[in-house]
Amino acid sequence: MLNVLRRLALGLVLALSSSAFAGKVTVPADFGIGPEAVWFFGPLLDNRGAVPHFALAFNLYAIIDKDWINENRDRIPANYRGQADKITELKIGPSIFIPSTLFISPSIDALNGVGLFGATWKPLGLTLVSTGQKSERSWNQSRGRFTLEGNLLLTAMYLYSNINGVELAGIPRTFFLRPGIELQTTLLLNVTRSFLVSIGGGAQAYIPQRLGAFFDVVPIDRTIWLSWFAVLKFHVRFPYEVAF
């Protein structure tokens, strides 16, 4: 945990410190967007079966890797250079308030009438395993990268059921708001240096919330607490100049 905090501190210094960045600096940025499928364990899975709920996943962050650190070493305060040498890759988002997932899954009678709308935010994440491409510039040496990441989550969504204007007895209207954790695997493939495709999936676990209630966490078989997901994203990478 201490190592994570040190990396976050370094990220803040790199992103915000005027002493670290005097003038202008160019960083590689990544924008990714694509469809996501989500399966919620419990009543929603019983209702929906193998058909997932639908979402839109996206990301926007600056990438600070070994190459960037080496090129800008003189801009990093001396007391942070030792920590910078330990960084393989650091991703800095413009704001923790930008969601990573938007749930857009309306009620459809043919799919048993359950709909949901909402968003997930990922304020903190850690890459646990990374293989393949070692830096943003080594795309032509290794065409892909596999990563295993852990993330903290906050999900807010409105859930309802409606078949021919009638609410389903077992799925009442619910405002779901819970923190959670996520484990995600991703395969990132380089098509060109600036265009990439990623395929990923994983699981998310939340503090349970019973349907139709807010504070109730039991019975567990009537709650939302576990989900699985699969995601396909298309990425565009571009240089971004930041002035300080």
C-alpha positions as CSV (number, residue, x, y, z in Angstrom):
1,M,0.0,0.0,0.0
2,L,2.9,2.4,0.8
3,N,4.3,1.8,-2.7
4,V,0.9,2.7,-4.2
5,L,0.7,5.9,-2.2
6,R,4.3,6.8,-3.4
7,R,3.3,6.3,-7.0
8,L,0.2,8.4,-6.5
9,A,2.3,11.1,-4.9
10,L,4.7,11.0,-7.8
11,G,1.8,11.3,-10.2
12,L,0.5,14.4,-8.5
13,V,3.9,15.9,-8.6
14,L,4.4,15.2,-12.2
15,A,0.9,16.5,-13.1
16,L,0.6,19.5,-10.8
17,S,4.0,20.8,-9.7
18,S,5.0,24.0,-11.5
19,S,8.5,23.4,-10.2
20,A,8.6,20.0,-12.0
21,F,7.1,21.4,-15.2
22,A,8.3,24.9,-16.1
23,G,6.9,25.9,-19.4
24,K,5.4,23.3,-21.6
25,V,5.7,19.5,-21.8
26,T,4.3,16.9,-24.2
27,V,2.8,13.7,-22.9
28,P,1.2,10.8,-24.9
29,A,-2.5,10.6,-24.2
30,D,-4.9,7.7,-24.7
31,F,-8.6,7.9,-25.5
32,G,-10.6,4.7,-25.7
33,I,-14.2,3.9,-26.2
34,G,-16.3,0.8,-26.9
35,P,-19.2,-1.5,-25.9
36,E,-19.3,-3.4,-22.6
37,A,-21.5,-6.3,-21.6
38,V,-22.4,-6.8,-17.9
39,W,-24.0,-9.7,-16.1
40,F,-25.3,-9.1,-12.5
41,F,-25.4,-12.1,-10.2
42,G,-28.7,-12.7,-8.5
43,P,-32.3,-11.7,-9.5
44,L,-31.0,-9.8,-12.6
45,L,-29.2,-12.9,-13.9
46,D,-32.3,-15.0,-13.1
47,N,-34.4,-12.5,-15.1
48,R,-32.0,-11.9,-18.0
49,G,-30.2,-15.2,-18.4
50,A,-27.2,-15.2,-20.7
51,V,-28.2,-11.9,-22.3
52,P,-26.1,-9.1,-20.7
53,H,-27.0,-5.6,-19.8
54,F,-25.3,-3.1,-22.1
55,A,-22.9,-0.3,-21.3
56,L,-20.4,2.1,-23.0
57,A,-16.9,2.0,-21.6
58,F,-14.3,4.7,-22.2
59,N,-11.1,6.1,-20.8
60,L,-9.0,9.3,-21.1
61,Y,-5.6,9.5,-19.5
62,A,-2.0,10.7,-20.0
63,I,0.6,8.0,-20.1
64,I,3.9,8.5,-18.3
65,D,6.3,5.6,-19.0
66,K,10.1,4.9,-18.8
67,D,10.8,6.8,-22.1
68,W,9.0,9.9,-20.9
69,I,10.6,9.9,-17.5
70,N,14.1,9.5,-19.1
71,E,13.5,12.4,-21.5
72,N,12.1,14.7,-18.8
73,R,14.4,13.6,-15.9
74,D,15.6,17.2,-15.4
75,R,12.0,18.4,-14.8
76,I,11.4,15.9,-12.0
77,P,12.4,17.2,-8.5
78,A,15.6,15.5,-7.3
79,N,13.9,13.9,-4.3
80,Y,11.4,12.1,-6.6
81,R,13.8,10.8,-9.1
82,G,14.5,7.6,-7.2
83,Q,10.8,6.8,-7.2
84,A,10.5,7.7,-10.8
85,D,13.1,5.1,-11.8
86,K,10.7,2.4,-10.3
87,I,7.8,3.4,-12.5
88,T,7.0,1.2,-15.5
89,E,3.9,3.1,-16.5
90,L,1.7,5.7,-14.8
91,K,-1.7,6.7,-16.1
92,I,-3.1,10.1,-15.0
93,G,-6.7,10.9,-15.7
94,P,-7.9,14.5,-16.0
95,S,-10.5,14.0,-13.3
96,I,-11.7,11.2,-11.0
97,F,-15.3,12.5,-11.6
98,I,-15.3,11.3,-15.2
99,P,-17.0,7.8,-15.3
100,S,-15.3,4.8,-16.8
101,T,-18.6,3.1,-17.7
102,L,-22.1,4.4,-18.7
103,F,-24.9,1.8,-18.3
104,I,-27.4,2.3,-21.1
105,S,-29.7,-0.8,-21.0
106,P,-33.4,0.2,-21.4
107,S,-36.3,-2.1,-20.5
108,I,-37.2,-4.4,-23.5
109,D,-40.2,-6.7,-23.3
110,A,-38.5,-9.4,-25.4
111,L,-35.6,-9.4,-22.9
112,N,-37.9,-9.8,-19.8
113,G,-38.4,-6.1,-19.2
114,V,-35.6,-5.1,-16.8
115,G,-33.7,-1.9,-17.6
116,L,-31.0,0.1,-15.9
117,F,-29.1,3.4,-16.4
118,G,-26.1,4.6,-14.5
119,A,-22.4,5.0,-14.3
120,T,-19.3,3.5,-12.7
121,W,-16.2,5.6,-11.5
122,K,-12.8,4.1,-10.9
123,P,-11.0,6.6,-8.6
124,L,-8.0,4.3,-7.9
125,G,-6.3,1.5,-9.8
126,L,-3.2,-0.6,-9.7
127,T,-1.6,-2.7,-12.4
128,L,-0.7,-6.1,-10.8
129,V,0.8,-7.9,-13.8
130,S,2.0,-6.5,-17.2
131,T,3.7,-8.4,-20.0
132,G,4.6,-7.6,-23.6
133,Q,5.1,-4.0,-24.7
134,K,7.4,-2.2,-22.3
135,S,6.7,1.4,-23.3
136,E,4.6,3.5,-25.6
137,R,7.5,3.7,-28.1
138,S,8.1,-0.1,-28.2
139,W,4.8,-0.7,-30.1
140,N,6.7,-2.0,-33.2
141,Q,8.8,-4.4,-31.1
142,S,5.9,-6.0,-29.3
143,R,2.5,-5.8,-30.9
144,G,0.5,-6.5,-27.7
145,R,0.4,-6.3,-24.0
146,F,-1.5,-8.3,-21.3
147,T,-2.3,-6.6,-18.0
148,L,-4.0,-7.7,-14.8
149,E,-5.4,-4.7,-12.9
150,G,-7.2,-4.1,-9.6
151,N,-9.5,-1.1,-9.2
152,L,-11.6,0.6,-6.6
153,L,-15.2,1.3,-7.8
154,L,-18.2,3.4,-7.2
155,T,-21.3,2.5,-9.1
156,A,-24.6,4.5,-9.2
157,M,-27.5,3.2,-11.3
158,Y,-31.3,3.3,-11.5
159,L,-32.9,-0.1,-12.0
160,Y,-36.5,-0.8,-13.0
161,S,-38.8,-3.4,-14.5
162,N,-41.6,-2.9,-17.0
163,I,-43.5,-5.4,-19.2
164,N,-46.5,-3.9,-20.9
165,G,-46.6,-1.2,-18.2
166,V,-46.5,-3.6,-15.3
167,E,-43.7,-3.8,-12.8
168,L,-42.2,-7.3,-12.1
169,A,-43.0,-8.5,-8.6
170,G,-39.4,-9.7,-7.9
171,I,-37.6,-6.7,-9.3
172,P,-38.8,-3.4,-7.8
173,R,-37.5,0.1,-8.7
174,T,-34.1,0.5,-7.1
175,F,-31.5,3.2,-6.8
176,F,-28.2,1.2,-6.5
177,L,-25.3,3.1,-4.9
178,R,-22.3,1.1,-3.7
179,P,-18.5,1.1,-3.5
180,G,-16.7,-2.0,-4.7
181,I,-13.5,-3.6,-6.1
182,E,-12.7,-4.9,-9.5
183,L,-10.2,-7.4,-11.0
184,Q,-9.8,-7.0,-14.8
185,T,-7.6,-8.6,-17.4
186,T,-6.9,-6.8,-20.7
187,L,-5.2,-7.7,-23.9
188,L,-4.1,-4.5,-25.7
189,L,-3.2,-4.9,-29.4
190,N,-1.3,-2.4,-31.5
191,V,-2.8,-1.9,-35.0
192,T,-0.5,1.2,-35.5
193,R,1.4,3.4,-33.1
194,S,-1.6,5.6,-32.7
195,F,-4.5,3.1,-33.1
196,L,-5.0,0.2,-30.7
197,V,-7.7,-2.3,-29.8
198,S,-8.2,-3.8,-26.4
199,I,-10.3,-6.9,-25.3
200,G,-10.9,-7.4,-21.6
201,G,-13.1,-8.8,-18.9
202,G,-13.3,-9.4,-15.2
203,A,-15.4,-9.4,-12.1
204,Q,-16.7,-6.7,-9.7
205,A,-17.8,-7.2,-6.1
206,Y,-19.8,-4.6,-4.2
207,I,-21.2,-4.2,-0.7
208,P,-24.6,-6.0,-1.2
209,Q,-27.8,-4.0,-1.7
210,R,-31.2,-5.6,-1.6
211,L,-33.5,-4.7,-4.5
212,G,-36.1,-2.2,-3.5
213,A,-34.1,-1.0,-0.5
214,F,-31.0,1.0,0.1
215,F,-29.5,0.0,3.5
216,D,-30.5,-3.7,3.5
217,V,-27.7,-6.2,2.7
218,V,-29.7,-9.5,3.2
219,P,-31.0,-11.8,2.0
220,I,-28.0,-12.2,-0.2
221,D,-29.9,-13.9,-3.0
222,R,-32.1,-10.8,-3.4
223,T,-29.2,-8.4,-3.6
224,I,-26.8,-6.9,-6.2
225,W,-23.3,-7.6,-5.1
226,L,-21.4,-9.4,-7.9
227,S,-21.0,-8.8,-11.6
228,W,-19.0,-10.1,-14.6
229,F,-18.2,-8.0,-17.6
230,A,-16.6,-8.2,-21.0
231,V,-15.4,-5.1,-22.9
232,L,-14.1,-4.2,-26.4
233,K,-12.4,-0.8,-26.8
234,F,-10.9,1.2,-29.6
235,H,-8.0,3.5,-28.6
236,V,-6.5,6.5,-30.2
237,R,-3.1,7.8,-28.9
238,F,-1.9,11.3,-29.5
239,P,0.6,13.8,-28.2
240,Y,-0.9,16.3,-25.8
241,E,1.0,19.5,-24.8
242,V,0.4,20.7,-21.3
243,A,1.4,24.2,-20.2
244,F,2.3,25.0,-16.6
